Amino acid sequence: MSEKIVQLNEEVIKGQIKELVRGRVEETLNELLEKEAESLTQAARYERSEIRQGYRSGHYDRNLTTTSGDVTLHMPRLKGVSFETPSSSGIVAGREAWRRPSSRCTWRAFPCAGWRTSRRHCWGSKVSPATISELNKKAYVHIEDWRNRPLQGGHYPYVYVDGIYLRRNWGGEYENVAVLVAIAVNEDGFREVLGAAEGMKEDKASWVSFFQWLRGRGLDGVKLIVGDKCMGMLEAVGEVFPDAKYQRCTVHFYRNVFSVVPKSKVKIVAKMLKAIHAQESKKASREKAKAVVAELRAMKLKEAAKKVEDGIEETLTYCDFPSEHWTRIRTNNVIERLNREIRRRTRVVGTFPDGNSP
């Protein structure tokens, strides 16, 4: 494997999500413009009707800047009726309005539970539930195509996994449901978001189903799986990828140790733990870990010492791989960044009405 894994940054991951959103925003806004034209002319395209108020005369393109990137809108040309949205501050208002990035426009246009609760698009007029339903159906097709796409990156030696909890309606009740997420690094060192799938909780059955789904799409050559210590996930890894090793995220390990350390001693314990993973070899890290355990006991931090003693070995698996990759494969930070982005973008929704919405 090349050294590119240590050269890439999180912008690669964010770019994939941003482009997916940008495409769906563009498609949705153009659908809304078509619906607006139908409402003004009181007739669908090519429809003969006695109540028709105007006629179509093609389109002209205009660019709109959103927080997800520039989109091209196909503005309908109408004869016999003026094409204007109800609000003067809308997307067809002034020239300057086209240059302003609009997060409200972006996220009202992107299908999610927010459509069902607000039913407004970025120029202020209400959109009918039927229109929203049709737009969502089209968007879900694209989303499902992306989720189920064949994985063509060859072998994926490193796989990062995690679960993020979102609230959604489940059988008439609102519960926290786990969304399982995976990112992988291929043989060329490039990272790729493999996919996300809903699981009722992070149990073995959910993880086995998730891993089998990924393997069925082409996930192969897995040598290392990086994640938090979730027993369901560990059992699933052994069943679906028996040849893969497990690396416990060192950051999560530190947090677990800190949970039994007084706040006044967290900083000094953090330095001690980091020193373990700063060694030049697994043997040196093991020796340092023994010294840290002894020092923690001397500080009367018996619980912390036991956690380090019992869990340190599963945090050192990265030492079996090329040293130039160590800093990138000993933590789950790459997927934590993605999860923060998911939380930021779903915070506006709150609770999802069904499994399709997330």
C-alpha distance (Angstrom), angle and dihedral (degrees) to the residues before:
residue distance angle dihedral
M1 . . .
S2 3.78 . .
E3 3.79 124.1 .
K4 3.81 93.4 -110.0
I5 3.79 91.0 106.4
V6 3.79 88.7 74.2
Q7 3.80 92.4 48.2
L8 3.81 102.5 51.8
N9 3.78 122.8 90.1
E10 3.78 136.4 -158.9
E11 3.82 92.6 -89.7
V12 3.81 88.4 81.0
I13 3.80 90.5 60.5
K14 3.79 94.4 42.9
G15 3.80 90.6 48.4
Q16 3.80 92.0 59.2
I17 3.80 91.9 52.4
K18 3.80 92.9 43.0
E19 3.81 93.2 52.8
L20 3.80 91.2 49.1
V21 3.81 90.4 51.4
R22 3.81 93.2 43.5
G23 3.80 92.3 55.1
R24 3.79 92.8 48.8
V25 3.83 91.6 46.5
E26 3.80 90.9 52.7
E27 3.79 93.4 48.2
T28 3.80 93.6 45.9
L29 3.80 95.4 48.3
N30 3.80 91.1 49.8
E31 3.80 90.0 50.8
L32 3.80 88.9 52.0
L33 3.80 91.4 50.5
E34 3.79 89.2 53.0
K35 3.79 90.6 50.5
E36 3.80 89.2 49.2
A37 3.81 90.4 52.7
E38 3.81 91.1 49.3
S39 3.80 90.1 50.8
L40 3.81 92.8 50.4
T41 3.80 95.4 46.2
Q42 3.83 92.1 36.9
A43 3.78 89.3 -135.4
A44 3.77 138.7 81.8
R45 3.78 121.1 -116.4
Y46 3.85 111.3 -67.6
E47 3.80 90.2 2.8
R48 3.81 117.1 140.9
S49 3.77 110.5 -142.1
E50 3.82 137.1 157.2
I51 3.79 91.1 -139.6
R52 3.82 93.8 53.7
Q53 3.82 110.5 133.1
G54 3.79 100.5 -169.7
Y55 3.78 146.5 -4.9
R56 3.80 137.4 -112.0
S57 3.79 120.5 -110.2
G58 3.79 104.4 180.0
H59 3.80 127.4 -90.4
Y60 3.77 141.7 -77.8
D61 3.81 124.6 -153.2
R62 3.77 128.2 -122.4
N63 3.78 129.4 177.1
L64 3.78 122.3 -126.8
T65 3.79 124.6 -166.8
T66 3.81 115.6 -140.5
T67 3.79 132.3 169.1
S68 3.80 87.5 -99.9
G69 3.81 93.8 54.3
D70 3.79 139.3 -85.5
V71 3.79 117.1 -37.5
T72 3.80 129.8 -168.6
L73 3.79 116.1 -129.9
H74 3.80 120.8 -158.8
M75 3.79 102.3 -143.3
P76 3.81 113.3 -155.9
R77 3.82 116.8 -124.6
L78 3.78 111.0 -140.2
K79 3.79 132.5 -168.1
G80 3.75 120.9 -152.4
V81 3.81 94.7 16.5
S82 3.79 133.9 59.1
F83 3.79 115.5 -117.1
E84 3.80 106.0 -136.4
T85 3.77 131.7 140.1
P86 3.81 117.8 -125.8
S87 3.80 95.2 -107.2
S88 3.79 124.3 64.9
S89 3.82 88.3 -146.4
G90 3.79 92.4 57.2
I91 3.77 130.3 118.0
V92 3.79 92.9 -88.6
A93 3.78 93.7 48.3
G94 3.79 120.0 95.3
R95 3.79 128.7 -9.8
E96 3.82 90.7 -109.8
A97 3.79 91.1 56.5
W98 3.78 88.7 64.6
R99 3.78 91.3 59.2
R100 3.78 98.1 49.8
P101 3.80 115.6 99.0
S102 3.78 107.7 -128.0
S103 3.77 120.6 -163.2
R104 3.78 90.0 179.5
C105 3.79 90.0 55.5
T106 3.79 91.5 47.9
W107 3.75 97.6 49.6
R108 3.76 97.1 39.0
A109 3.80 86.4 53.6
F110 3.79 96.4 47.3
P111 3.83 111.1 83.9
C112 3.77 113.8 -111.0
A113 3.78 138.8 116.6
G114 3.80 88.4 -69.1
W115 3.80 88.5 75.0
R116 3.77 90.5 60.7
T117 3.79 94.4 47.3
S118 3.80 100.7 41.9
R119 3.82 107.7 20.7
R120 3.81 93.5 -166.9
H121 3.76 129.7 121.5
C122 3.78 126.1 -149.4
W123 3.80 97.6 -85.5
G124 3.78 94.4 58.1
S125 3.82 106.8 -107.6
K126 3.77 123.9 120.5
V127 3.76 118.8 -107.1
S128 3.78 119.9 -145.2
P129 3.83 119.0 -111.9
A130 3.82 89.1 -120.4
T131 3.81 91.2 57.1
I132 3.79 91.3 47.8
S133 3.80 90.9 49.7
E134 3.81 92.2 52.1
L135 3.80 92.3 47.4
N136 3.79 91.5 49.1
K137 3.80 91.8 50.9
K138 3.81 91.0 54.2
A139 3.79 92.7 45.7
Y140 3.81 92.8 48.7
V141 3.80 89.5 55.8
H142 3.82 90.5 58.4
I143 3.79 92.3 43.6
E144 3.80 93.0 50.2
D145 3.81 90.6 46.7
W146 3.80 88.9 55.3
R147 3.81 94.2 44.3
N148 3.81 93.1 50.3
R149 3.81 98.2 38.5
P150 3.84 115.8 132.7
L151 3.79 112.5 -100.4
Q152 3.79 106.2 -121.4
G153 3.79 102.5 173.0
G154 3.81 93.2 104.0
H155 3.78 114.3 -128.8
Y156 3.81 118.8 2.7
P157 3.84 107.7 -152.4
Y158 3.82 96.3 177.5
V159 3.80 123.2 46.8
Y160 3.81 124.9 179.7
V161 3.81 117.0 -159.6
D162 3.78 135.5 -178.3
G163 3.77 142.2 150.6
I164 3.79 126.8 -124.6
Y165 3.80 122.6 -166.0
L166 3.80 122.7 -133.9
R167 3.79 128.7 174.3
R168 3.78 118.1 -115.5
N169 3.80 141.6 156.1
W170 3.79 110.0 -88.0
G171 3.81 116.4 178.8
G172 3.78 93.1 -25.9
E173 3.81 94.3 -47.4
Y174 3.79 129.3 93.6
E175 3.79 112.8 -123.3
N176 3.77 139.9 161.6
V177 3.80 108.7 -98.1
A178 3.80 124.8 -169.5
V179 3.79 119.7 -121.8
L180 3.81 108.3 -159.2
V181 3.81 114.4 -145.6
A182 3.81 131.7 -169.6
I183 3.81 132.6 -169.8
A184 3.81 121.9 -178.7
V185 3.78 139.8 -169.3
N186 3.80 116.4 -137.6
E187 3.80 128.0 -147.0
D188 3.80 91.2 -88.3
G189 3.79 90.8 57.5
F190 3.81 96.8 -108.9
R191 3.78 120.2 136.2
E192 3.78 122.1 -133.9
V193 3.80 133.6 -176.3
L194 3.80 101.0 -122.7
G195 3.76 97.2 -169.7
A196 3.78 150.1 -79.8
A197 3.78 130.8 -114.6
E198 3.76 135.9 -179.7
G199 3.80 119.9 -108.8
M200 3.79 124.0 179.1
K201 3.79 87.8 -129.3
E202 3.79 139.3 -20.2
D203 3.81 94.9 -86.3
K204 3.79 128.3 134.7
A205 3.82 94.3 -96.7
S206 3.81 92.3 54.1
W207 3.80 93.2 47.6
V208 3.82 93.6 45.4
S209 3.80 90.0 52.1
F210 3.81 90.7 47.3
F211 3.82 94.5 49.1
Q212 3.80 92.7 45.4
W213 3.81 89.5 51.3
L214 3.80 90.3 52.6
R215 3.79 92.8 45.8
G216 3.80 90.3 49.4
R217 3.81 89.1 56.2
G218 3.80 92.3 52.9
L219 3.82 108.4 -80.6
D220 3.80 103.6 153.7
G221 3.79 142.4 148.5
V222 3.81 94.0 42.1
K223 3.81 110.9 174.0
L224 3.80 102.0 162.9
I225 3.80 133.9 24.7
V226 3.80 116.0 -163.6
G227 3.79 120.4 -159.1
D228 3.75 149.4 114.5
K229 3.81 119.9 -69.0
C230 3.80 99.1 -86.7
M231 3.81 109.7 157.2
G232 3.80 92.9 -151.6
M233 3.80 90.4 54.1
L234 3.82 93.2 46.5
E235 3.79 92.2 52.1
A236 3.81 90.9 47.4
V237 3.82 92.5 50.8
G238 3.80 90.9 54.7
E239 3.79 90.6 50.8
V240 3.82 101.6 43.1
F241 3.83 101.2 28.1
P242 3.82 104.7 25.7
D243 3.83 93.2 166.4
A244 3.80 94.9 53.2
K245 3.81 122.7 99.2
Y246 3.79 123.9 -137.0
Q247 3.80 125.5 -126.8
R248 3.78 116.1 -167.0
C249 3.78 110.9 -143.4
T250 3.80 106.7 -105.7
V251 3.82 92.3 -147.9
H252 3.80 91.9 56.4
F253 3.80 88.6 45.3
Y254 3.81 90.8 54.3
R255 3.80 91.1 50.0
N256 3.78 89.9 51.3
V257 3.81 90.4 53.8
F258 3.81 92.1 45.1
S259 3.82 89.6 56.9
V260 3.84 89.1 74.9
V261 3.81 97.0 37.7
P262 3.84 123.3 92.2
K263 3.82 112.6 -111.8
S264 3.80 90.7 -118.0
K265 3.82 90.3 62.4
V266 3.80 101.5 39.0
K267 3.83 94.7 97.2
I268 3.79 95.2 52.2
V269 3.82 92.0 44.7
A270 3.81 89.7 49.6
K271 3.82 90.2 56.0
M272 3.79 90.2 49.7
L273 3.80 93.0 51.2
K274 3.80 94.0 46.0
A275 3.78 89.3 52.1
I276 3.82 89.0 61.4
H277 3.79 92.1 58.5
A278 3.80 93.8 41.6
Q279 3.82 93.0 70.0
E280 3.81 122.5 113.0
S281 3.83 96.5 -123.4
K282 3.79 143.1 19.0
K283 3.80 90.5 -108.5
A284 3.80 91.6 54.1
S285 3.83 90.8 46.7
R286 3.79 91.0 52.5
E287 3.80 91.3 50.8
K288 3.78 91.0 48.3
A289 3.81 90.2 48.9
K290 3.81 90.6 55.3
A291 3.80 89.6 52.1
V292 3.81 91.2 48.8
V293 3.81 92.0 50.1
A294 3.81 90.3 51.8
E295 3.81 91.0 48.1
L296 3.81 92.7 48.9
R297 3.79 90.3 52.5
A298 3.79 89.5 49.4
M299 3.84 87.0 53.7
K300 3.84 87.4 52.9
L301 3.81 91.4 -114.1
K302 3.81 94.5 133.3
E303 3.82 96.3 157.4
A304 3.79 92.2 50.8
A305 3.81 90.3 47.3
K306 3.82 90.9 52.8
K307 3.82 92.6 49.1
V308 3.81 90.4 52.1
E309 3.78 92.9 45.2
D310 3.82 93.8 48.2
G311 3.81 98.7 40.6
I312 3.79 108.3 31.4
E313 3.81 96.3 90.3
E314 3.82 94.9 61.5
T315 3.82 89.4 52.8
L316 3.83 91.9 57.8
T317 3.80 99.4 60.5
Y318 3.81 90.0 103.4
C319 3.82 88.4 70.9
D320 3.82 88.7 73.8
F321 3.82 90.3 66.3
P322 3.84 133.5 66.9
S323 3.80 110.4 -57.5
E324 3.82 92.3 -131.4
H325 3.80 87.8 65.8
W326 3.79 98.3 48.2
T327 3.79 99.6 97.3
R328 3.82 90.7 51.3
I329 3.79 100.5 45.2
R330 3.79 103.0 41.5
T331 3.82 94.0 70.9
N332 3.76 136.7 45.0
N333 3.81 92.3 -135.1
V334 3.81 94.1 122.8
I335 3.79 92.2 62.9
E336 3.81 92.8 38.0
R337 3.81 87.7 61.9
L338 3.79 89.8 51.8
N339 3.80 91.0 49.2
R340 3.80 90.5 52.1
E341 3.79 88.7 53.1
I342 3.82 90.6 50.2
R343 3.80 91.0 50.2
R344 3.80 92.0 48.1
R345 3.78 92.3 51.7
T346 3.83 96.2 42.7
R347 3.81 96.3 44.1
V348 3.80 89.9 88.3
V349 3.81 90.4 59.0
G350 3.80 100.8 50.7
T351 3.81 100.9 -176.2
F352 3.80 125.2 22.3
P353 3.81 118.3 -138.0
D354 3.82 96.4 -143.6
G355 3.79 145.9 -5.6
N356 3.80 94.6 -85.8
S357 3.79 95.3 58.2
P358 3.83 99.8 70.9
